[in-house]
Amino acid sequence: MTLHTGRHFLQIPGPTNVPDRVLRAMDMPNMDHRGPEFAELGHAVLAGIKRIFRTKQPVIIYPSSGTGAWEAAIVNTLSPGDKVLMAETGQFAVLWRNMADRFKLDVEFLPTDWRRGADVGQIEAKLAADRQHTIKAVMVVHNETSTSCVTHPLEVRKALDRAKHPALFMVDTISGLASLEYEHDAWGIDVSVCGSQKGMMLPAGLGFNAISEKALAASKTNRGMRSYWDWAEMIANNKLGTFPYTPATNLLFALKEAIAMLEEEGLDNVFARHIRHGSATRAAVKAWGLDLVCLDPHCYSPALTAVMVPEGHDADALRKVVLENFDMSLGAGLGKIKGKAFRIGHIGHLNGLMLMGTLAGVEMGLDLANIPHRSGGVQAAMDVLKARDVASVPKSKVAIA
């Protein structure tokens, strides 16, 4: 049994740390979800979440996990037998593909070595070759949480445009939204899928679909069966600030507060903070002499860093040592890299000092677990954070300091 003194360090890449402000906002009695007070809350969160997705189109909020939002994206727009193009960028891409299989979609799954994002050139070639436009959707994971590799949605959108292909473009941004730059409208995304427990800084329990006019039109002609996930019924009720079935009211209070926090900081500042923390973490890994799972710098994730342990060593044993000695949770390797890698989450409600505590725990854990490494990772990360902080301060203030 681990003795808890102080706060547990939850440094998995989701669920993430929930801010105290959000926890307090959730602490509300039940209310009439058909009454006028709830409608005010409903209108507020439905408008606010559009600003986070950077869209003027509808955003559906489900009482579900991100997995539910995956399913909603499929059943509203696609039918059994429809062909879709997906990329095997990691474990979550595999899971979304498995769901597509269960719905009897015809999936073409483009392989990778799990150490980079999707091959956009390969996607474009497949689209260009599909002269009959049999591919109904292209589906990619934005921020692959199992590998810390990013697929850039705008690059995929441009590939679709160059190929002049009409397929729907669906993006899983479950761990991308509110941590990486994301533009649902400007990037021409038809369905964006997200969950509440990552960059949105909430407990798990809310799933989101941001949808384009094209996706909504596809849903109206799609004969596939759906009930709970039906966009049409949701949109009709949302116009009144309500939902077609009992909503997760307390999580909606939390969502309202989380949106306020993100907008107080400014989304561009949120993205910059994640980039800074990702750079500092990778500097620590480099100083330790360990390998990143992600091999392509263009695909480095600002939200988490997945780290390989040397051959012959067990990443899960390291995680156990860190948990038992320092009360800190690190993310496990998943799927193909189970036991071979661990993941450091630096997503959501996090600051520089929290990150330094995290990296100190990892460095001490590497020592105790007898994993070959060099010292100095914490100092390397400090140097990155100090350089960025000084660079952001006006010169006059630096001189005075």
Secondary structure, 3 states (H helix, E strand, C coil): CCCCCCCCEEECCCCCCCCHHHHHHHCCCCCCCCCHHHHHHHHHHHHHHHHHHCCCCCEEEECCCHHHHHHHHHHHHCCCCCEEEEEECCHHHHHHHHHHHHCCCEEEEEECCCCCCCCHHHHHHHHHHCCCCCEEEEEEECEECCCCEECCHHHHHHHHHHCCCCCEEEEECCCCCCCCCCCCCCCCCCEEEEECCCCCCCCCCCEEEEECHHHHHHHHHCCCCCCCCCHHHHHHHHCCCCCCCCCCHHHHHHHHHHHHHHHHHCHHHHHHHHHHHHHHHHHHHHHHCCEECCCCHHHECCCEEEEECCCCCCHHHHHHHHHHHHCEEEEECCHHHCCCEEEEECCCCCCHHHHHHHHHHHHHHHHHCCCCCCCCHHHHHHHHHHHHHHHCCCHHHHHHC
